[in-house]
Amino acid sequence: MNEIVTVFDIESTGLDPLTDHITEIAAIRAEVGPGGYIREIGRFQTYVALPPGVEIPPKITELTGIKTEDLRGAPDAYCAVNAVLAFAGWSRRVAHNYPFDISFLFGVRGIGEDEEDFACTRAMSRLVDPDENASLAPTCERYGIALNGHHRAMNDVEATLQLYAILREKAEVSGITYRNVVVDSAERPLTYTPPGAIVRTLERKQTKEVA
Amino acid sequence: MNEIVTVFDIESTGLDPLTDHITEIAAIRAEVGPGGYIREIGRFQTYVALPPGVEIPPKITELTGIKTEDLRGAPDAYCAVNAVLAFAGWSRRVAHNYPFDISFLFGVRGIGEDEEDFACTRAMSRLVDPDENASLAPTCERYGIALNGHHRAMNDVEATLQLYAILREKAEVSGITYRNVVVDSAERPLTYTPPGAIVRTLERKQTKEVA
């Protein structure tokens, strides 16, 4: 069955949605189907303005290539988040490490949402390949997906979309439930649980022993 | 002085905002400055879903290359318009034949807005080069701007942004007022006047005699 998804990614000044800020948002809305079928419907990328006086830490600029001056004249976070959520609309939201990205989006809006329809490709990677590294770069490498310019939002979105098309099929073939599933582990504890999420606890070692 | 603009373009099923529908929206937000300086901040392009039962007329598909099936799974017009207006935010809105594009955007929202800050590159072309053809393709050609794939929204936006950077400077050098100015003429009557617009009536022949 084909489905409509909006894959998105944010870049930020740091990891904490309560004290850090979004610097870039990208999203692709697409129809996804069997055999890696992807039909793009639209895409959105924007820098996001920081609150007055806030700057991007040098180590983050080193990681992402995004400089404070790049954000001059950009939409503020509230506008950018509303734009991307309006763009996504009723489609299924997909992100790699979805709880992280959505915590920033919902943080900006000051509210969560009662009902969600999402998929986290990081959780899918853990569920499908429990003994492998579930980060975006190594997961893409395993599946032969090019990831150039990692940590620029649109590059990550393009890779995540391809990854989703592959992992979705693998999960369905194996009867693995992944809709609205997030993964918690001691190694990488969940810092935010999206409303309506199904939390699976997986420990790499333990999983290895069981498998 | 540099300024922040959001250049946008829509494609539609026809010319009448009351009976026709948006099929595609594209926008680029950018900082524009003297000497054709352009720094892109973000860009947004999406197909837009049609109401049930509506199809794109064959002659429009011929013009734009956009087919009814391309719009499957796209955001509806209300969501797409809200997304692009949130993205544009406080920036100056720019379009080639702005009254046409904004009539569709405001038509979808069911409201206009009290205060606008916009520029119409078609009006600017008429004001700067009163004897020339002010349509997008010939105006771009005069200024050496590439316009590939005219009538796909993002292509038109890219060309319009470059055109704006040039015409703005020419208008300012010549002391021509263009902010919020729209042009009305017998040859091409205004069908929609954006709230707050300054209407200039220009007839090509008459202008020629005067000049």
Chai-1 contact restraints between the chains, C-beta under 6 A:
chainA,res_idxA,chainB,res_idxB,connection_type,confidence,min_distance_angstrom,max_distance_angstrom,comment,restraint_id
A,I4,B,G73,contact,1.0,0.0,6.0,A-B,restraint_1
A,E31,B,G73,contact,1.0,0.0,6.0,A-B,restraint_2
A,I41,B,Y47,contact,1.0,0.0,6.0,A-B,restraint_3
A,I41,B,G73,contact,1.0,0.0,6.0,A-B,restraint_4
A,I41,B,A74,contact,1.0,0.0,6.0,A-B,restraint_5
A,G42,B,Q45,contact,1.0,0.0,6.0,A-B,restraint_6
A,G42,B,T46,contact,1.0,0.0,6.0,A-B,restraint_7
A,G42,B,Y47,contact,1.0,0.0,6.0,A-B,restraint_8
A,F44,B,F44,contact,1.0,0.0,6.0,A-B,restraint_9
A,Q45,B,G42,contact,1.0,0.0,6.0,A-B,restraint_10
A,Q45,B,R43,contact,1.0,0.0,6.0,A-B,restraint_11
A,T46,B,G42,contact,1.0,0.0,6.0,A-B,restraint_12
A,Y47,B,I41,contact,1.0,0.0,6.0,A-B,restraint_13
A,Y47,B,G42,contact,1.0,0.0,6.0,A-B,restraint_14
A,G73,B,I4,contact,1.0,0.0,6.0,A-B,restraint_15
A,G73,B,E31,contact,1.0,0.0,6.0,A-B,restraint_16
A,G73,B,I41,contact,1.0,0.0,6.0,A-B,restraint_17
A,A74,B,I41,contact,1.0,0.0,6.0,A-B,restraint_18
A,P75,B,F87,contact,1.0,0.0,6.0,A-B,restraint_19
A,P75,B,G89,contact,1.0,0.0,6.0,A-B,restraint_20
A,C79,B,A86,contact,1.0,0.0,6.0,A-B,restraint_21
A,C79,B,G89,contact,1.0,0.0,6.0,A-B,restraint_22
A,N82,B,A86,contact,1.0,0.0,6.0,A-B,restraint_23
A,A83,B,A83,contact,1.0,0.0,6.0,A-B,restraint_24
A,A83,B,A86,contact,1.0,0.0,6.0,A-B,restraint_25
A,A83,B,F87,contact,1.0,0.0,6.0,A-B,restraint_26
A,A86,B,C79,contact,1.0,0.0,6.0,A-B,restraint_27
A,A86,B,N82,contact,1.0,0.0,6.0,A-B,restraint_28
A,A86,B,A83,contact,1.0,0.0,6.0,A-B,restraint_29
A,F87,B,P75,contact,1.0,0.0,6.0,A-B,restraint_30
A,F87,B,A83,contact,1.0,0.0,6.0,A-B,restraint_31
A,G89,B,P75,contact,1.0,0.0,6.0,A-B,restraint_32
A,G89,B,C79,contact,1.0,0.0,6.0,A-B,restraint_33
